[in-house]
Amino acid sequence: MEKKRSYRFNGTPMLISWRWLCCLLLLAGNMLFAQDNTKNISLKLDNATIEQACAAVEKAAGVNFTYKDSNIKLYKDPVTLNVRGASLTDVLNRIFTNSPLNWTLKGKMIFLTENPAYRKADNSNAQPVALSTVNTELKGVVVVGYGKQSRKVLTSSITTVQSNDFNKGSFNSPAQLLQGKVAGLNITRSSDPNGAPSISLRGPSTLRTGAAQEPFYVIDGVPGADVRLVAPDDIATFDVLKDASATAIYGTRAANGVIIITTKKGSEGQLQINYNTYFSTENIARKIKMMNADELNAYLAKNNLAQDPSDKQGANTDWQKEVSRTALSQNHHLSLGGSAKGTSYNASVNYFDNNGILKGTSLKRLIGRANIEQKAFDDHLRLGVSLGTTNSTSDVIPDQPIVLYNMLRYLPTVPVKQPDGSFTENLQRVQYYNPVSLMQNAWEKDESKVNMLNATAQVLLPFGFKYDLSVTSQTEQVTSGSYFTSNYTLKTGYNGEAIRSSYQNTKKILETFLTYDKQLGAHNVNVLAGYSWQEDVNGDGFRANNRNFASDDLGYTNIGLGNPAGNFRTDWGDNLYQKLRLISFYGRAKYSYKNKYLMQASLRRDASSAFGVNNRWATFPSVSVAWRLIEESFMKEQQLFSDLKLRVGYGVTGNSLGFNPMISKVRYSATDAFQYQGVWMNAIGPAQNDNPDLKWEKTAMLNVGLDFSLFKGRLNATAEYYDKKTTDLIWYYPVSTTQYAKNTYTANVGEISNKGYEITVDASPVVTSNFKWNTSINFTHNENKLVSLSNSRFKLDSIFQMEPGGQGQTGSMVQILKSGYPVGQFFTAKYAGKDANGVSQFYTRDGKLTASPQNFRDFFYAGNAQPKFLIGWSNSVSWKKFDASIFLRSSIGGKVMNATLADLNRPNDVRSYNLPVFSSNESPADGGAYKYSDRYIEDASYLRIDNLTLGYNFGQIIKGIRSLRVYVSGNNLAVLTGYRGIDPEVSLGGLTPGIDNKSYYPRTRAFLFGLNVSF
């Protein structure tokens, strides 16, 4: 039986027969017009506004209108109508024929879009046109898993962010557009052009790092698509699915939430062309104040010390300035799209050139996208194809953390180079390297190419059925080359080293599902059932190196020219070929009675080839209910609320992201090497024990939400409480080698909890014909706790984490994973001040004083990195053709370990290493000033002016140009904080959040000058 079960993962995937699909399409073609969407409607309207008319049709026909605010305002005439027993089509035609709006009926959704022909007939009402976001950027429409839904009947926790609310800036990841915009979503970005932001939603819920802690991405219905395929200007909306009742439909990949990206599509009418560009300049926002030559000499003189004669060279070098620059970047985005006679199309190209603030760092990225959709059989059949491609080229500094550390500690009294042109060096000192020399004697270039092809088909079937099919293939090719010259001080004696690598990663996805949607009087029923298949292959490639080159001029381009000597062995790297298969069956049912009482339930059955043979399958259920109190009779007379809804949801999701597919199996690898008859041989041994019972981590979440709208929609708010608990945490437990081949065992044991609340308020305090002010603020509070690390079989009291690795502090860790405490809990020595001689003192465990605390024994709990509150506040105003926006972010209550300052504060080594100005009053007799302790744990609270933008729209200035807008924008303009380091906002991802550890890429302040043109 086991062999039969495993065959489904290792054999041919279970695909739907194309012959069956063709039969289905032919059958559908014969039955298309058998479907009856008509319903007799009786309606009487007398001088109603268009909004009132839409509401009356919704109530009478059981449908929902979706539209953009800018479009609905085009309909200015009152609506007068008196019909009895008319069809829905007849009513819509009576309202919208010869009007500024077109209507399209899709199931139970009526989409209203601008009528270009009407606009041409009345040039006085001409409006700028951009690529339409009609599918999602419509009032009240939310993209959910495998479909769309009206927000007013939503039972789950989903936040939508539209393109006009995105962050502005020079960003290398679309996720940065959301920073601070979504309650519960914590994003920390780096100013490194090649750095990835850390992202977490509603707290850490696993002990694994990387993708295992981050949300799952879905792009235009493709699960797991690479976000690098999407340029920020191509994105219409983000829909962030936060609670388990929303994410459980994605099962094994949804424990950390789901971010759905919907791109812009071509709108009805003539061809539309848009060009967006900006140029930016960046400088270091804040530097660590290190002593210059005069300050260093004054400190030495004050303490009766003298420099080593070799360091007295009369220089005053600012090493931070020597390795940095003013960074200039640019972005260009050109898009076109349209729709005619059942065919819609869209294409775009984006070029992004982002130079880093450190010399030698940059990112260049070219993105191309194209999609086409064809309708047939009176819109009952839709066929679509989309193609995406991106090519990224990164310039990286090898050993960048060492460069960043030495730009701070290298003595300012020596020059960058000696008179003979050689770099100033003193290799007798520990971790002391000329940072300019490191940057100029090594380089690395990485290139990544990603291509994705997606084909879709949708068939509207009789009796309320709809069938969808999506097939996707994604390929990533990653190549890298680095070279270290013969003068590279970290590889002395190599006489040059070249490293090349090339790997391919592929992803194949099949999604197919059937939907039933039916309005039965006051009852609406929507049922979905589907099947998913996915195969990922990663690490298909190799790496190689070579040494001893006759010349450094060729770099890594001809690796075969090396002449390695002695016992050189090629380094093939530690990358592993990995193949993972996932299959799923899923279903969801939604029920609504009079749009008043709402319910949704989903069930997903997932299997993964990564887990033990006894636990490959898992089931992930969810259920949510909502009560729209606004529809109750007792709410009809009140004037305060325009909407009021209470909802409750519960669900279970799994986590299969970031796994090695071999995690549950016995794995062998090279454990050592030896010479046999003059030939190097690899010793092969067990690297991992098998665990046939290894299973999914499961996250269960309860979510309670209240949505309300006041003052006729001028103020909208959401308040949420959640309780998220993850069980069966995967960790590596010590075991005896008398029972197991390896001394660690991968097992499901632990439990972690996140509880919190979120509040979001959107308001339009002032709206006039010429002036508008919109404001939005969100609050987040999350309490994280590691509940348990043990069970009856495996026991762990605590796991020590994060060794900053400072000189003289080997083995000293500063964080701990322990039951009852959060991830990011600091555990370190307790500072007691200085004695009469200026020497640092620390408390021992029994309360005495010592200058040399013992690791772990004399450690104390010292706060944690998790912030108590996160706040985002955005404001936008427009007056006539001017617009302005300001965005502020704040973090309150978190802690950060300033390991950078600790490692720099070495007054007893002042003759060898530079000191920060902070050390001016430190005693050179203090040999323990640098020791990690709560002296260097600081408050990470801050208030940041994240963005300020001013713009002016010239409108249709000449024939052929629909709209032209110019703007200037500033990022990271100011930060209020008491933190002594570069910036208190350090990464909160992984298992060691809140550490500022010498390798902090300088945070920048940027100014952008941009242009948006529509043709």
VENHU-V182099 format. One record per residue. PHI is phi in whole degrees, 0 to 359 (* if undefined). OMEGA is omega in degrees with one decimal (NA if undefined). Layout:
PHI_OMEGA + PHI_OMEGA
//
This chain:
*_-178.3 + 298_179.3 + 296_179.2 + 293_-179.4 + 293_-175.8 + 287_-178.5 + 299_-176.1 + 292_179.7 + 261_-173.8 + 255_-178.6 + 257_-179.0 + 291_-179.3 + 295_-179.8 + 279_-179.2 + 260_176.2 + 284_-177.6 + 297_176.8 + 295_176.7 + 298_177.7 + 296_-179.4 + 296_179.3 + 297_177.4 + 298_179.0 + 297_-179.7 + 295_178.2 + 295_177.2 + 298_179.6 + 296_-179.4 + 298_179.5 + 281_-174.0 + 247_-172.8 + 305_-172.7 + 274_174.4 + 281_-177.9 + 288_-177.7 + 243_179.7 + 262_-175.1 + 278_175.0 + 206_-179.4 + 291_-176.1 + 235_171.8 + 244_-171.2 + 210_176.5 + 227_179.1 + 232_-179.1 + 227_-179.4 + 54_179.4 + 277_171.6 + 287_-179.3 + 295_177.8 + 295_178.5 + 294_178.5 + 297_179.4 + 296_179.8 + 297_179.5 + 294_178.3 + 294_178.5 + 303_-177.9 + 290_-176.6 + 284_-172.9 + 252_-179.2 + 69_179.6 + 243_177.1 + 229_174.4 + 270_172.8 + 228_-175.3 + 197_172.9 + 274_178.5 + 303_-177.8 + 296_179.6 + 281_-176.3 + 296_179.2 + 289_178.4 + 290_-178.5 + 273_-172.2 + 259_-174.9 + 281_174.4 + 290_-177.3 + 251_175.5 + 238_-172.2 + 205_176.4 + 215_-177.9 + 230_177.6 + 221_178.2 + 70_-179.9 + 272_175.8 + 281_178.6 + 299_179.4 + 299_-180.0 + 296_179.9 + 298_-178.8 + 295_178.7 + 297_179.7 + 297_-177.3 + 281_-166.4 + 251_176.0 + 296_-177.7 + 57_177.7 + 236_179.7 + 289_-173.5 + 238_168.8 + 257_176.6 + 238_176.8 + 224_179.6 + 263_177.8 + 230_-176.1 + 67_177.8 + 254_178.0 + 253_174.1 + 247_-177.7 + 264_177.1 + 256_179.1 + 229_-179.3 + 293_178.1 + 267_-176.2 + 298_-179.2 + 296_179.1 + 295_-179.6 + 294_177.5 + 295_-178.7 + 287_-178.6 + 227_-176.3 + 295_178.8 + 294_-179.8 + 256_-176.7 + 300_179.2 + 232_174.4 + 298_-179.1 + 242_175.1 + 236_176.2 + 305_-171.6 + 289_170.3 + 251_-170.8 + 303_-174.6 + 288_-176.5 + 226_-173.5 + 274_-179.0 + 252_-177.7 + 301_173.2 + 86_-179.0 + 256_179.6 + 235_174.5 + 274_178.7 + 244_178.3 + 299_177.3 + 61_175.2 + 158_177.5 + 231_-177.4 + 207_174.9 + 292_-176.8 + 297_-175.1 + 291_177.3 + 252_-179.6 + 284_179.1 + 250_-174.7 + 246_178.5 + 266_-179.6 + 224_176.8 + 249_179.3 + 251_175.6 + 239_-177.7 + 266_-169.8 + 300_-179.1 + 287_177.8 + 256_-178.8 + 294_169.9 + 295_177.2 + 256_178.0 + 161_178.7 + 267_-171.1 + 245_178.1 + 262_178.9 + 218_177.8 + 301_-179.0 + 300_-178.5 + 292_176.0 + 294_-174.8 + 259_-173.7 + 304_178.6 + 81_-174.9 + 267_-174.1 + 236_176.9 + 300_179.7 + 92_-178.9 + 260_-176.1 + 254_-178.4 + 238_176.1 + 240_-177.4 + 255_176.5 + 256_174.4 + 280_175.4 + 294_-179.1 + 299_180.0 + 253_179.4 + 272_178.4 + 262_177.7 + 290_171.8 + 270_-173.3 + 227_173.1 + 216_-179.7 + 238_179.4 + 57_170.2 + 85_178.7 + 290_-176.8 + 230_176.5 + 204_176.1 + 260_174.3 + 261_-172.9 + 247_178.4 + 73_-176.7 + 299_-179.2 + 295_-178.1 + 256_-171.5 + 254_178.5 + 297_179.1 + 265_-176.5 + 258_172.0 + 231_-177.2 + 244_-179.2 + 49_176.8 + 85_-179.6 + 263_-179.0 + 288_177.0 + 78_178.7 + 294_-177.6 + 286_-176.8 + 291_177.8 + 291_178.9 + 283_-174.1 + 241_173.7 + 277_-179.8 + 307_-178.7 + 287_177.3 + 272_-172.3 + 271_175.8 + 270_-178.8 + 211_163.2 + 250_169.8 + 242_-176.2 + 260_179.1 + 271_-168.5 + 253_-176.4 + 260_-173.2 + 292_179.2 + 292_176.1 + 271_-171.8 + 266_-174.0 + 299_177.9 + 295_175.9 + 262_167.9 + 55_-167.0 + 290_-174.4 + 246_-167.0 + 246_-176.2 + 297_-178.3 + 256_-179.2 + 90_-178.5 + 229_174.9 + 247_-179.6 + 260_178.8 + 255_175.5 + 245_-177.5 + 269_-178.3 + 286_-179.9 + 236_176.8 + 290_-179.3 + 259_179.3 + 298_175.1 + 112_-173.2 + 287_179.1 + 302_177.8 + 240_-178.8 + 234_179.0 + 229_175.6 + 230_178.0 + 237_179.4 + 212_170.3 + 208_172.2 + 238_-176.9 + 227_174.2 + 231_-176.5 + 232_173.6 + 225_178.7 + 297_-177.0 + 285_-175.9 + 204_179.3 + 250_169.5 + 284_-177.2 + 281_175.7 + 263_178.9 + 294_169.8 + 275_-174.5 + 300_-179.2 + 295_-180.0 + 293_178.5 + 294_178.9 + 296_178.4 + 294_178.2 + 296_179.0 + 298_-178.9 + 295_-179.6 + 298_-176.9 + 253_175.8 + 56_177.9 + 240_178.5 + 225_178.2 + 288_169.5 + 297_-178.1 + 307_-178.7 + 291_-179.5 + 264_178.4 + 273_-176.0 + 244_172.6 + 72_-179.1 + 268_172.6 + 218_-171.5 + 274_172.2 + 264_-172.9 + 291_176.0 + 296_178.4 + 288_-176.5 + 294_-176.1 + 261_-176.2 + 245_-177.4 + 201_166.5 + 280_-173.7 + 266_177.8 + 250_-178.6 + 226_179.9 + 210_177.2 + 216_178.5 + 226_-178.7 + 225_179.2 + 238_-179.0 + 222_175.0 + 214_-180.0 + 187_178.8 + 179_-179.5 + 204_178.9 + 200_174.1 + 53_174.7 + 84_179.7 + 245_174.6 + 243_-175.8 + 213_179.7 + 201_177.1 + 214_179.3 + 207_174.1 + 221_-177.6 + 226_174.8 + 241_-176.8 + 236_-179.5 + 234_-173.4 + 241_176.8 + 271_-179.9 + 280_179.9 + 288_174.0 + 272_178.2 + 302_178.0 + 90_176.4 + 244_179.2 + 194_174.4 + 221_173.2 + 241_-176.0 + 221_176.0 + 245_-178.0 + 237_174.5 + 232_179.3 + 221_175.6 + 208_174.7 + 214_178.6 + 218_178.7 + 227_-178.8 + 242_176.1 + 259_179.3 + 210_178.8 + 52_177.5 + 58_177.7 + 68_179.1 + 275_176.1 + 234_177.1 + 231_175.8 + 238_-177.7 + 223_175.6 + 224_175.4 + 228_-179.0 + 229_176.8 + 230_178.2 + 213_176.3 + 216_178.6 + 229_-178.1 + 247_177.1 + 236_-176.0 + 243_168.9 + 259_-171.9 + 237_174.0 + 271_174.3 + 299_-179.6 + 54_-176.7 + 302_178.5 + 302_-179.8 + 289_175.7 + 297_-178.3 + 296_179.4 + 292_-175.4 + 282_173.8 + 291_178.0 + 263_-169.5 + 261_-179.4 + 292_-174.0 + 297_-180.0 + 283_-175.3 + 276_177.8 + 245_179.9 + 277_177.4 + 295_-179.4 + 231_175.4 + 275_-179.5 + 305_179.9 + 278_178.2 + 93_178.6 + 279_-179.9 + 286_175.2 + 291_-179.0 + 218_169.8 + 213_-172.8 + 278_177.6 + 280_-177.8 + 267_-174.3 + 279_177.8 + 51_-175.4 + 236_-176.0 + 224_176.6 + 297_-174.8 + 294_178.5 + 292_177.3 + 298_178.6 + 300_-177.5 + 291_-174.9 + 271_-178.1 + 252_174.7 + 204_177.2 + 208_-179.8 + 217_177.0 + 232_179.1 + 246_178.8 + 229_-179.9 + 230_176.8 + 240_179.6 + 236_176.5 + 234_178.6 + 224_175.5 + 238_-179.3 + 231_176.6 + 240_-177.5 + 229_173.6 + 217_177.1 + 225_-179.5 + 235_172.0 + 275_-175.8 + 258_178.7 + 295_171.4 + 64_175.7 + 87_-179.5 + 266_176.0 + 215_-178.7 + 243_179.8 + 235_176.4 + 224_177.8 + 222_178.3 + 234_-174.2 + 227_172.0 + 229_179.5 + 232_-179.1 + 231_176.4 + 238_176.0 + 244_-176.8 + 243_176.5 + 237_-178.2 + 214_175.1 + 218_177.6 + 221_-179.5 + 219_178.0 + 239_-173.9 + 289_179.6 + 293_179.0 + 260_-178.6 + 285_-168.7 + 285_176.2 + 273_179.1 + 225_-179.4 + 292_178.8 + 89_179.9 + 278_-177.3 + 56_179.9 + 94_176.2 + 221_176.8 + 243_178.4 + 227_175.9 + 233_175.5 + 210_178.4 + 209_-178.9 + 223_176.1 + 238_176.0 + 236_-179.0 + 232_179.1 + 217_176.5 + 236_-173.3 + 225_171.5 + 236_173.9 + 232_177.4 + 217_-177.8 + 207_-179.6 + 243_-177.9 + 238_174.2 + 242_-178.2 + 226_-175.2 + 215_173.1 + 260_-179.2 + 241_-176.1 + 65_179.1 + 275_-176.0 + 255_173.2 + 238_-178.6 + 236_176.8 + 226_-178.1 + 233_-179.4 + 231_174.5 + 221_-175.2 + 208_-179.9 + 223_-179.4 + 226_176.7 + 223_-179.1 + 214_175.1 + 227_177.4 + 246_173.3 + 237_-178.0 + 236_175.0 + 74_179.7 + 275_-178.3 + 172_-177.6 + 201_176.9 + 223_177.0 + 208_177.0 + 223_177.4 + 206_-176.3 + 223_174.3 + 62_-178.6 + 259_179.6 + 292_-179.7 + 213_176.5 + 271_-170.3 + 294_-176.7 + 277_-179.7 + 60_-177.5 + 267_-171.6 + 291_176.7 + 227_-173.1 + 295_-177.8 + 286_-178.6 + 279_178.9 + 289_179.1 + 229_-175.2 + 297_-177.3 + 240_174.1 + 67_-175.6 + 266_-179.3 + 297_174.0 + 233_-180.0 + 300_176.0 + 270_-178.5 + 273_179.3 + 80_-178.2 + 250_179.6 + 290_-178.8 + 241_171.6 + 290_-175.6 + 226_174.4 + 233_-178.5 + 230_175.8 + 239_176.4 + 232_171.0 + 228_-174.1 + 211_167.6 + 238_-175.3 + 217_178.3 + 207_179.0 + 210_176.8 + 230_177.3 + 236_-179.7 + 226_179.1 + 221_174.9 + 243_-179.6 + 56_-176.9 + 54_-177.2 + 246_178.9 + 250_-170.1 + 234_177.5 + 213_175.4 + 219_175.8 + 222_178.7 + 221_179.2 + 213_178.8 + 229_178.9 + 245_-173.1 + 244_172.8 + 223_-179.8 + 226_178.9 + 286_-176.8 + 282_-170.7 + 271_-178.1 + 299_-175.2 + 299_-179.7 + 271_-174.3 + 218_-179.3 + 287_-177.8 + 260_175.7 + 210_-178.2 + 243_-176.5 + 232_-178.8 + 262_172.6 + 202_175.3 + 210_177.0 + 213_178.8 + 226_178.5 + 215_179.7 + 232_177.8 + 273_-177.6 + 298_-177.2 + 298_-178.8 + 274_-179.9 + 286_-177.3 + 297_-178.4 + 287_177.6 + 259_-172.6 + 290_-175.0 + 274_-177.6 + 286_-176.5 + 244_-174.2 + 283_-175.2 + 269_169.7 + 258_171.4 + 201_179.7 + 204_-175.7 + 217_174.5 + 246_-178.5 + 221_178.1 + 222_179.4 + 220_175.9 + 215_179.2 + 197_178.7 + 234_177.3 + 233_-178.7 + 241_179.5 + 227_176.0 + 237_-179.6 + 280_174.1 + 76_-179.1 + 271_161.7 + 283_-177.9 + 302_179.4 + 264_-171.1 + 298_-176.3 + 260_-171.1 + 246_171.5 + 295_-179.2 + 229_179.3 + 246_178.6 + 206_177.3 + 287_-178.2 + 263_-179.7 + 192_177.6 + 220_179.9 + 213_178.4 + 264_177.5 + 229_-177.6 + 53_175.6 + 82_-179.0 + 243_177.7 + 287_179.6 + 237_175.6 + 273_172.1 + 269_-177.3 + 258_-179.9 + 208_-179.0 + 292_177.7 + 248_-176.6 + 201_174.9 + 282_175.3 + 272_175.0 + 219_-177.7 + 293_-179.3 + 259_-179.3 + 297_-175.1 + 221_-176.0 + 292_160.1 + 286_-178.2 + 239_179.5 + 243_176.7 + 256_-176.7 + 222_170.6 + 256_-178.7 + 227_176.1 + 239_-176.0 + 227_175.2 + 231_177.3 + 247_177.0 + 211_-180.0 + 228_-176.8 + 238_171.4 + 55_177.5 + 58_176.1 + 87_-179.6 + 286_177.5 + 226_179.3 + 234_-176.4 + 216_175.8 + 223_174.1 + 237_-176.3 + 225_169.9 + 235_179.4 + 224_176.5 + 225_-174.1 + 245_-179.0 + 228_178.5 + 252_179.0 + 242_-179.0 + 58_177.6 + 301_-180.0 + 268_177.0 + 211_-174.0 + 252_-171.6 + 258_178.0 + 290_178.2 + 224_-179.1 + 280_178.1 + 282_171.1 + 282_178.3 + 250_-175.5 + 232_-179.0 + 288_-178.4 + 236_-173.6 + 275_172.9 + 231_-175.6 + 226_-179.9 + 275_-173.2 + 215_174.2 + 268_-175.7 + 222_-163.7 + 283_179.1 + 213_-179.1 + 223_-174.2 + 232_171.4 + 227_176.2 + 230_179.5 + 184_176.3 + 220_-178.6 + 224_177.0 + 228_177.3 + 231_179.6 + 231_174.2 + 242_-177.3 + 213_172.2 + 238_-174.2 + 297_-177.7 + 228_175.1 + 221_174.8 + 233_-179.0 + 294_-176.7 + 245_-172.8 + 228_177.9 + 218_176.5 + 232_175.8 + 244_178.6 + 223_180.0 + 214_179.4 + 222_177.6 + 225_178.2 + 239_177.8 + 224_170.9 + 228_179.0 + 226_176.8 + 244_-177.2 + 258_177.7 + 209_172.5 + 277_-172.6 + 284_-174.5 + 205_173.3 + 238_-171.3 + 227_167.2 + 218_-175.5 + 292_-176.6 + 257_-177.7 + 244_-176.7 + 229_172.9 + 220_177.3 + 278_-176.8 + 198_177.6 + 230_178.8 + 283_-173.2 + 228_169.2 + 63_171.9 + 258_-177.8 + 300_173.8 + 78_178.9 + 290_-179.6 + 303_178.9 + 80_-177.6 + 231_177.9 + 301_179.4 + 87_-179.5 + 271_179.2 + 254_-171.0 + 236_178.3 + 225_-177.9 + 216_168.4 + 261_-175.3 + 212_179.6 + 303_179.8 + 92_-178.9 + 237_-178.6 + 280_168.5 + 296_-176.2 + 93_178.5 + 285_178.1 + 280_-179.1 + 216_-170.6 + 204_-179.8 + 292_-178.3 + 253_-175.8 + 286_-177.9 + 242_-179.1 + 91_-176.8 + 237_176.7 + 276_-175.3 + 297_-179.9 + 266_179.3 + 79_-178.7 + 263_-178.0 + 297_178.6 + 241_-179.2 + 223_178.0 + 278_170.6 + 274_-178.1 + 297_-178.9 + 267_172.4 + 91_178.5 + 275_178.7 + 256_177.8 + 209_175.3 + 268_-177.2 + 225_178.9 + 295_179.0 + 276_179.3 + 304_175.7 + 71_-178.5 + 296_-177.7 + 256_179.7 + 262_-178.4 + 225_173.2 + 288_-170.5 + 220_178.1 + 84_-179.2 + 220_-172.8 + 280_-175.2 + 289_178.3 + 291_177.5 + 281_-179.1 + 220_169.3 + 238_-176.3 + 227_171.9 + 231_-176.5 + 223_179.4 + 241_177.2 + 225_175.5 + 224_177.9 + 228_174.4 + 222_177.5 + 223_-175.0 + 54_-177.2 + 263_178.5 + 265_173.7 + 218_180.0 + 210_177.2 + 212_176.1 + 221_-177.8 + 228_179.6 + 239_175.4 + 232_178.7 + 215_172.7 + 233_-174.2 + 229_168.1 + 99_179.1 + 278_177.7 + 240_176.6 + 222_175.3 + 273_-179.4 + 274_-179.6 + 293_177.6 + 298_179.6 + 295_178.9 + 300_-176.7 + 288_176.9 + 276_-174.3 + 277_-178.0 + 236_-176.3 + 297_179.0 + 285_177.0 + 249_-173.8 + 298_179.0 + 284_-177.7 + 247_-174.9 + 224_178.4 + 289_-179.2 + 241_170.8 + 285_177.0 + 303_176.4 + 308_-173.8 + 272_-173.3 + 303_-177.8 + 256_176.4 + 278_179.6 + 270_176.0 + 298_177.8 + 280_-176.1 + 275_179.8 + 276_-179.7 + 239_-178.3 + 299_-175.1 + 274_-173.6 + 297_178.5 + 297_179.6 + 198_178.2 + 292_172.4 + 299_-176.4 + 256_173.6 + 267_-171.6 + 240_176.1 + 290_-178.6 + 264_-179.2 + 293_178.2 + 201_168.4 + 233_-173.4 + 240_167.0 + 277_-170.0 + 281_-178.0 + 204_171.6 + 223_-176.6 + 231_174.2 + 236_-177.6 + 220_176.1 + 220_-178.4 + 255_179.7 + 284_-179.3 + 73_-177.5 + 272_-172.7 + 282_177.5 + 220_179.2 + 297_-179.7 + 100_176.7 + 252_-178.9 + 285_-176.4 + 204_176.6 + 218_-179.3 + 234_174.2 + 242_-179.4 + 205_172.0 + 231_-173.7 + 221_176.3 + 237_179.6 + 246_178.7 + 53_-174.0 + 287_-179.9 + 199_176.1 + 219_176.9 + 259_-176.8 + 198_174.4 + 260_-177.1 + 290_-175.6 + 269_-179.0 + 269_-178.8 + 295_-177.4 + 199_-178.8 + 285_-177.3 + 272_177.0 + 256_-174.6 + 299_174.9 + 250_178.2 + 270_177.3 + 74_-179.9 + 265_-178.4 + 231_-179.4 + 287_171.2 + 77_179.7 + 243_172.1 + 261_-166.5 + 235_168.7 + 66_-176.0 + 251_-177.7 + 288_177.2 + 293_-172.8 + 306_176.1 + 285_-172.2 + 249_168.6 + 247_-172.0 + 239_173.1 + 232_-178.1 + 245_174.2 + 236_-169.6 + 233_-178.7 + 218_174.0 + 237_-178.8 + 232_174.6 + 242_-179.1 + 248_NA
//
